[in-house]
């Protein structure tokens, strides 16, 4: 049994607000997630590291399980 309770789960992450006007580290987080355009949706595995990144820029995103 894996220790990670989110094993196999994925999240759909959509960029709904532009990172223009926000700090450099928030812009870098958007880019690191692989988001380039508004309303672009990507799928990521649900990990603690990903949750931390999403929490940093939650005001720019829409997240679905």
C-alpha positions as CSV (number, residue, x, y, z in Angstrom):
1,X,0.0,0.0,0.0
2,X,1.5,3.4,-1.0
3,X,2.1,6.0,1.7
4,X,0.7,8.8,-0.5
5,X,-3.1,8.8,-0.2
6,X,-3.4,10.7,-3.5
7,X,-1.8,7.9,-5.5
8,X,-3.1,7.9,-9.0
9,X,-5.3,11.0,-8.6
10,X,-5.0,13.9,-11.1
11,X,-6.0,17.5,-11.1
12,X,-7.1,19.7,-14.0
13,X,-5.6,23.1,-13.6
14,X,-6.9,26.0,-15.7
15,X,-5.3,29.5,-15.9
16,X,-8.2,32.0,-15.6
17,X,-6.4,35.2,-14.8
18,X,-3.2,36.7,-16.3
19,X,-0.1,36.7,-14.1
20,X,0.8,40.1,-15.5
21,X,1.1,42.6,-12.6
22,X,2.0,39.9,-10.1
23,X,5.4,39.0,-8.6
24,X,8.2,37.3,-10.6
25,X,7.9,34.2,-8.5
26,X,4.2,33.8,-9.2
27,X,4.9,34.2,-12.9
28,X,7.6,31.6,-12.7
29,X,5.2,29.2,-10.9
30,X,2.6,29.6,-13.7
31,X,5.3,28.8,-16.2
32,X,6.7,25.9,-14.2
33,X,3.2,24.4,-14.2
34,X,3.2,24.5,-18.0
35,X,0.6,27.1,-18.4
36,X,1.1,29.6,-21.3
37,X,-2.3,31.0,-22.3
38,X,-5.4,32.1,-20.5
39,X,-8.1,29.3,-20.3
40,X,-5.5,26.7,-21.1
41,X,-6.1,23.5,-19.1
42,X,-3.4,21.0,-18.1
43,X,-3.5,17.7,-16.1
44,X,-1.1,17.0,-13.3
45,X,-0.6,14.2,-10.8
46,X,-1.8,15.3,-7.4
47,X,1.3,15.5,-5.2
48,X,2.2,17.6,-2.1
49,X,4.7,19.6,-4.2
50,X,2.0,20.4,-6.8
51,X,-0.4,21.4,-4.1
52,X,2.1,23.9,-2.7
53,X,2.6,25.4,-6.2
54,X,-1.1,25.7,-6.7
55,X,-1.6,27.3,-3.3
56,X,0.9,30.0,-4.2
57,X,-1.1,31.1,-7.2
58,X,-4.6,30.0,-6.3
59,X,-6.0,33.4,-7.2
60,X,-5.0,32.8,-10.9
61,X,-6.4,29.3,-11.3
62,X,-9.4,27.1,-11.4
63,X,-8.7,23.6,-10.1
64,X,-10.8,20.5,-10.7
65,X,-10.3,17.0,-9.4
